[in-house]
Amino acid sequence: FQAEDGIRDLVRSRGLGDVYKRQSLSRADASPPLLMRAAASEAVVAEATEGTRAQPPPLPFNTVELLKTASKVLRLSPAQTMRHAEHLYLDGHLSYPRTETNKFPPSFDVEGALRQQAGDDRWGAYARRLLDDGAWSRPRRGTDAGDHPPITPTAPFDGGGPAGRLYELVARRFLAAVSPDALRRAQRVALRERATGEAFTFSREVLLEPGFLEVLQTRRDDEREGCRLVEQLPAAGAAVPLRVDAVPRERQTRPPDRLTEAECVALMEKHGIGTDASIPSHIENVCKRAYVRVDAGSRRLRPTDLAVVGEPVKKEFEGYKERTGQGLALEVEPGTYLVANAGALVTTIQDVTSTKGEAAGNDFLKLDCGMTEVLRPSLY
């Protein structure tokens, strides 16, 4: 039971954009009689509230948060992000990029870091305004893991390409972290239809002061031009006419989407798979070994068909047996055997030893099946 916008059921009451409280209905409930009853009825205001809330700025980057944000915003893989971050660090433009800390130490010179950014053509005016108005503040939230400070710019950088975009991401995040809160004004009205008792809610927010959002250059969908608050909310207990513009539709549930790189990084951190330093290489390795591929646009990880990937290897094994009369045997640990029986084993050859100079000689191949870096932690 969805409105034509395909998201939620919209109703109209005194010109307000109200939302049907139930997200789904049974097939019987979604019958035309219910729609007709709701369309011809009136509602009672159960609650009407209005207030202002502050949205705090984000914390400065630690490594995991940088990997996730760069994947979502810049479409960079974790490995690419770390390579560019390390180059920027070695060139003196960023602080050390491997850290679990997102809280500035007391010794960190916030004002000095702001002055370094004051000359930039893109966000320098914002940094100067923070300094001139005394509007910056040291973030009180965050976690000090006892390693390195958060990732922040240490010198101006005007280069282009992925490295330039990554530097801009870090610089804007630093400026946002020391900026004032964003202020929002919110309204909410709860309605209950008289005849059926169905509940509807109306809610809306507008941005009063952008605060840190100005430098991040982000706006939510409900802050687009044309979104306005209602001048006067109806009083609780007031009766209002209710008109429903809705069309019943049947839908089927869908499976969840594949993991994005950012979601994979977050889950690896949550379950202790790798460290902030090794997570990028783990994801890069499973991609190199063709276990998964990454969609360029969505950055979603999709598993490959290992049987297809391993077909050329299988043909080489069969051809070797036809040429020599000798079959190839693998002596593997149990975890690797499980992967091999799933369809194919993607490996790299580390060493080849030949004993063909002896009486029944063979070639022995030492193979790296990725167990040490990718699969062993999950199988043992």
C-alpha positions, 0 to 999 in steps of 0.5 A: 500500500504505497503512494505514487512516489513509491516510498510512503503513503502521502495524505493531504490535510489542510495542505500538510504533507502527512505520512501514513503511520503503517508502512505496509498493509495486508491485502484485505486491509488495502481494499477500496472500502478502507480507502474510501472510508479514509478519504471521506472521513476526518481526523483528530489531532493527537499531538502537535509539537515544534522545537529546535535541535542542534546537529553536532559536527562530524568527528575528524577522520580516523583510518576506517572512517576515511576508507568508508567516506572515500569509497562512498564520496570519491569512489576510491577503493580502500587500497587506492585511498591508502596509497594516496594518503600515504603519498600525501603524508610522505610529501608533508600534506597530511598527518599519519594516515594509519590511526584509530583515534578520532579525538584531537589531543590537548596539544593539537594546535587547532588555530594553527591548522586553521591558519594553514587553510585560510589561504585556500581558494576553495574553503579559505574564506570559511576558515578565515571566518571561523578565525575572525569570529572566534567560532571554532571549537575543539571537539569534545567527543571522540576516542583516543586510542593512544596511537596517532592523532586524527588524520588532518591536513598539515600543509596546503595542497593544490594538486589535482586528480584523486590525491587532490580530491582526497586532500579536499575531503580531509581538509573539509572534514577537519574544518567541519569538525571544529565548526559550530553545530547546525541548527534545525527547526522541526514540526510534527503532527500526529493524527488519528482518523475517526472512523477506522482509528488509523494513524497518520503523522506529519513531520518536517524540518528546515535548516535555520543555521548551516554551521558545519554543513556549509563547508561540507557542502551537503544538504538533505533532501528535505532541505531543498528549495521550497520546503517550508514550515507551517506558520501555525500548527493545529491544536491537540484535539482539533478536528481536521478534514482528511483526504487520502490520495493513495493507490493500493499496489502489490509488492514483493520483498527484495533481498538486501543489496550486495555489500559496498566497500564502505559497508565491508570495511565497517563490518570488518572493523566490527568483527575484528577482521584485520586492522585499520592498516591491513583492511585495504590489502584484504579487500584488494587481495580478494579482488585480485584473486577474482573472488569478487569484483567491484561495480565501478559506479556503486562500489558494491562487491559482487562474488564471482563464479569460481567455477568459471574463473578456474576453468583455464586452470582445470584445462591446464591440469587435464592437458598436463596429464594427457601430455605426460600421463601423470596426474597432478595432486594437491596436498592442502590444508583442510580450509583450502580443501573446502575452498577448492571443493566450492568450485575452483582454487585461485592461486599464485605460483610461488616456487617450482622444484623439478626432480625430473633428473631422477628416476620418476621425476616430477615438477613440484609447485608451491602455491599461495592460495590466499589462506594466510591473508584472506580465508584462514581467520574465518575458517579456523 
